Amino acid sequence: MNIEIKRLTPELTEDYLHFFDVTPHDDNIDEHKCYCVCWCRADHRIATDFSSQEKRWELAKQYVKDGVIQGYLAYDGDRVVGWCNANTKSECLHCTSWLRFMQSVDVDDKALKIKSVFCFVIAPDMQQKGIATRLLRRVCEDAKADGFDAIESYPNREFVSTEADFMGTVGMYEKAGFMPCYEAKDKLIMRKSLK
């Protein structure tokens, strides 16, 4: 297995969309396919229609082309086998998922430039092969090179070590050098300093 990690760029739009089209995730119901449009820097306080897979697909296509969705794709040859959403925290405070799930997360760190890791999607046949770990490693390397002060993650506390969860596991983040900062409801906010 020769895994290559690539930063999402407009040139990879078709690969990105195809990965979400064919990869079972969430509850494996096609009309619930997310395309990760709710974890991006778009300001969703303005009405945005996420009501169908087709509308989310169109939003994702535009968001990738505009650089609104940020993250990394994992390739095994020509096939995309994994995705990690990693955006600048300060740019995502008005995205739908932040407004819905992260209201209890402290945002009083405006002096720090923080990269936020929001989710992972790994092809079912490629899970438990270290792909999420490789994606996370690349996020950390690039965030440091891009001048970020720290990286944050928001795993659900109940998924401590190996049990799969789209936000990653506490154990994976600990192995990558993340430390718990505080708890917010069911989330453990973990941070890795890059300076």
Secondary structure, DSSP 8 states (H G I E B T S, - for coil): --EEEEE--GGGHHHHHHHHHHS--TTS-GGG--TTTTSSS--TTS-----SHHHHHHHHHHHHHHT-S-EEEEEETTEEEEEEEEEEGGGSTTSHHHHHH-TTS----TTS-EEEEEEEEE-GGGTTSSHHHHHHHHHHHHHHHTT-SEEEE--BTT--SSS--TT--HHHHHHTT-EEEEEETTEEEEEEE--
